[in-house]
Amino acid sequence: MNRMHLDKLENLATNSEDREILARALDLAEVTGKSHRPQVTDFYNPYRCAMIVRTVGYIPGLAVAVDGGYPAAERSRVLIFPDYLVAGDVDAGLSFLAVQGSFRFNTVTHRDYLGALLGLGLRREKLGDILVGEEGAQIIVATEVSEFIQMGLTSVGRVGVSVSAINRAALKAPVRDYREIKVTVQSLRLDSVAAHGLGLSRTKMSREIAAGKIYLNWRLCLEPAAPVRPGDIISARGRGRVAVEQTGGQTKKGRTTLLLHRYGSAR
């Protein structure tokens, strides 16, 4: 596929940040098309991975796959490779690290781990999921920064840590705790559903949406009236995440019943 066609595909993105990400992915696709060597993107959320997969999928002779280290990963890399190869034979460029320290009397959070890693000068796009446990964390990272992290990460918060490489099979995939919420709403619009799920007034939620703090299916959404459907994920910075599990019937007053799952702070 020539550069003009790639430029047209790049224009499928709806904002400047997405266009920049898509442009980088299309550059990688062009390299693969010319050299027949697999390439891999940085880590992105599910929306951006899907955007890349849809776009690169238009290009003849190429195939794509998504790998974040485990099936429910929230941040993944997209593999771009010749379609005569099998995804399982392509190196996704993932490394797996265990961070250990004396955390019994010093509680640290996902934010603490992320802050410590970014404090090393790393870009967020080189970091996958951070799986926090009681005695440390497991971190999925781009292979190209793995050794740097093992040498450079010496503390998280006030706790001294050691970092060692582990294999994929040693990952402990998180069991995400949630609270079940049953509500009724006048309409299936973002501000109403998010307000019920996150325990805010609709007015407050409208302000959060206008401030760019609310994501619908990992995509920034500035429209309070955006429609919400079963299977959708609503995320709020610093407030957690709500999954729309299912809709039920209508009440006598015409309100729609909803089953929501509210999770802890978003990754």
C-alpha positions in Angstrom: 0.0 0.0 0.0 1.4 3.4 -1.0 2.0 6.4 1.2 -1.1 8.2 -0.1 -3.3 5.3 1.0 -1.6 5.2 4.4 -2.3 8.9 4.8 -6.0 8.4 4.1 -6.1 5.7 6.8 -4.4 8.0 9.2 -7.2 10.5 8.8 -9.7 7.9 10.2 -8.5 9.0 13.7 -10.8 11.7 15.3 -8.3 13.8 17.3 -4.7 14.9 17.1 -3.4 12.5 19.7 -5.1 9.5 18.1 -3.8 10.6 14.7 -0.3 10.8 16.0 -0.6 7.3 17.5 -2.1 6.0 14.3 0.6 7.6 12.2 3.3 5.8 14.2 1.5 2.5 13.8 1.2 3.1 10.0 4.9 3.8 9.8 5.5 0.5 11.5 3.2 -1.2 9.0 5.1 0.4 6.2 8.3 -1.0 7.6 6.8 -4.5 7.9 5.4 -4.3 4.3 8.8 -3.4 2.9 11.1 -5.5 5.1 8.8 -8.4 6.0 10.0 -8.0 9.6 7.4 -7.9 12.4 7.0 -4.6 14.4 5.3 -3.8 17.6 3.7 -0.6 18.9 3.9 0.9 22.4 1.4 0.1 25.1 -2.1 1.5 24.6 -5.5 1.2 26.1 -8.1 -1.1 24.5 -9.7 1.7 22.5 -6.5 2.7 20.8 -5.4 -0.9 20.3 -8.7 -1.5 18.5 -8.2 1.7 16.5 -4.8 0.4 15.2 -6.1 -3.1 14.6 -9.1 -1.8 12.5 -6.8 0.5 10.5 -3.9 -1.8 9.8 -6.4 -4.5 9.0 -7.1 -2.7 5.8 -3.6 -3.2 4.5 -3.1 -6.3 2.3 -0.4 -8.7 3.3 -0.3 -7.7 6.9 -1.8 -9.2 10.1 -2.2 -7.9 13.6 -2.5 -9.2 17.1 -2.9 -7.6 20.5 -0.8 -8.8 23.6 -0.7 -7.3 27.0 0.8 -10.3 28.8 -2.5 -11.9 30.0 -6.0 -12.1 28.6 -7.7 -9.3 30.5 -4.8 -6.8 30.3 -5.8 -3.1 30.2 -2.7 -2.0 28.4 -1.4 -3.9 25.4 1.0 -3.7 22.5 -0.2 -4.3 18.9 1.9 -6.7 16.8 2.1 -6.0 13.1 3.5 -8.8 11.0 3.3 -10.4 7.5 0.1 -12.5 7.2 2.0 -15.7 6.4 3.3 -15.7 10.0 1.4 -17.0 13.1 0.9 -14.5 15.9 2.2 -16.9 18.5 5.5 -17.0 16.7 6.0 -13.2 16.8 7.9 -11.6 19.7 5.5 -9.1 21.4 8.4 -7.4 23.1 7.0 -7.9 26.6 9.1 -8.4 29.7 7.7 -9.3 33.2 9.2 -8.0 36.4 8.6 -8.7 40.1 9.0 -5.8 42.5 9.6 -6.9 46.1 10.1 -4.9 49.3 9.0 -4.7 52.9 5.5 -3.4 52.4 3.9 -4.9 55.5 3.9 -1.6 57.4 4.1 0.7 54.3 1.1 0.5 52.1 1.8 1.6 48.5 -0.7 1.9 45.7 -0.7 1.6 41.9 -0.1 5.3 41.7 3.0 5.0 43.8 4.5 2.3 41.5 3.6 4.3 38.4 5.1 7.4 39.9 8.3 5.6 40.8 8.6 4.3 37.2 7.8 7.6 35.6 10.3 9.2 37.9 13.1 7.2 36.2 12.3 9.2 33.0 10.2 6.4 31.4 7.3 7.2 29.1 4.0 5.7 30.1 3.7 4.1 26.7 6.6 1.7 27.6 4.7 0.4 30.6 1.9 -2.1 30.6 -0.3 -3.2 33.5 1.0 -2.9 37.1 -0.4 -5.7 39.2 -0.2 -4.7 42.8 -0.2 -7.4 45.6 0.3 -7.4 49.3 4.0 -8.1 49.1 4.9 -6.1 46.0 3.9 -5.9 42.4 4.3 -7.6 39.0 4.9 -5.2 36.1 4.6 -5.8 32.4 7.0 -3.6 30.4 8.4 -3.2 27.0 11.5 -5.4 26.7 13.6 -2.4 25.6 13.3 -0.8 29.1 13.3 -4.0 31.2 17.0 -4.0 32.1 16.9 -0.2 32.8 14.1 -0.7 35.3 15.9 -3.6 37.0 18.9 -1.5 37.6 17.2 1.9 38.3 14.1 1.1 40.4 15.4 1.0 43.9 12.4 2.4 45.9 8.6 2.8 45.7 7.4 5.5 48.0 9.5 5.1 51.1 10.1 1.4 50.6 13.4 0.1 49.2 12.7 -2.5 46.5 14.5 -5.1 44.4 13.4 -5.9 40.9 13.9 -9.2 39.1 12.7 -10.7 35.8 10.0 -13.4 35.9 8.4 -15.4 33.1 4.9 -14.9 31.7 3.6 -18.0 33.4 4.4 -16.5 36.8 2.0 -13.6 36.4 -0.8 -13.6 38.9 -3.7 -12.2 36.9 -5.8 -9.9 39.1 -9.3 -10.8 40.3 -11.0 -7.5 40.1 -13.3 -6.9 43.0 -16.5 -5.0 42.3 -19.7 -3.8 43.9 -22.9 -4.6 42.3 -25.3 -1.7 41.9 -28.9 -1.9 40.7 -30.4 1.4 39.7 -33.1 2.9 37.5 -32.4 5.7 35.1 -34.6 8.0 33.0 -32.5 7.5 30.0 -29.3 5.6 28.9 -27.1 8.6 28.6 -23.6 9.0 29.9 -24.2 11.6 32.6 -27.1 9.7 34.1 -25.5 6.2 34.2 -22.1 7.5 35.3 -23.6 9.6 38.1 -25.5 6.5 39.5 -22.5 4.2 39.1 -20.0 6.6 40.7 -22.2 8.0 43.4 -22.3 11.6 42.1 -25.1 14.0 41.3 -25.9 14.4 37.7 -24.9 18.0 37.8 -21.5 17.1 39.3 -21.0 14.4 36.7 -21.8 16.8 33.9 -19.0 19.0 35.2 -16.6 16.0 35.3 -17.5 15.2 31.7 -16.9 18.8 30.6 -13.6 18.9 32.4 -12.4 15.9 30.4 -12.3 13.4 33.3 -14.7 10.8 31.9 -13.9 8.0 29.4 -16.4 5.8 27.6 -14.8 2.6 26.5 -11.4 4.1 27.2 -12.1 7.0 24.9 -12.4 10.6 26.2 -16.0 11.6 26.0 -17.2 15.2 26.3 -20.8 14.6 25.5 -23.1 14.2 28.5 -25.8 12.8 26.3 -23.6 10.1 24.7 -25.6 6.8 24.6 -24.6 4.0 26.9 -25.1 0.3 26.2 -24.6 -3.0 27.9 -21.0 -4.0 27.8 -19.8 -0.4 28.0 -17.1 0.7 30.4 -17.1 4.1 32.0 -13.9 5.3 33.7 -13.4 8.4 35.8 -10.0 9.8 36.8 -9.4 9.1 40.4 -12.9 7.7 41.0 -12.7 4.2 39.5 -14.6 2.4 36.8 -18.2 1.3 36.1 -19.2 -1.6 33.8 -22.7 -1.6 32.4 -23.6 -5.3 32.8 -27.1 -5.4 31.6 -30.4 -3.5 31.2 -33.7 -4.8 32.4 -37.3 -3.8 31.9 -39.0 -0.5 32.6 -40.7 0.6 35.8 -44.2 1.9 35.8 -42.8 5.4 35.6 -40.9 4.6 32.4 -37.4 4.4 33.9 -35.0 1.7 32.7 -33.5 -0.7 35.3 -29.7 -1.2 35.1 -27.2 -3.6 36.6 -23.8 -2.0 37.1 -20.5 -3.2 38.5 -18.3 -0.6 40.1 -14.6 -1.3 40.4 -11.8 0.4 42.3 -9.5 3.1 41.0 -8.7 2.8 37.3 -5.3 1.8 36.1 
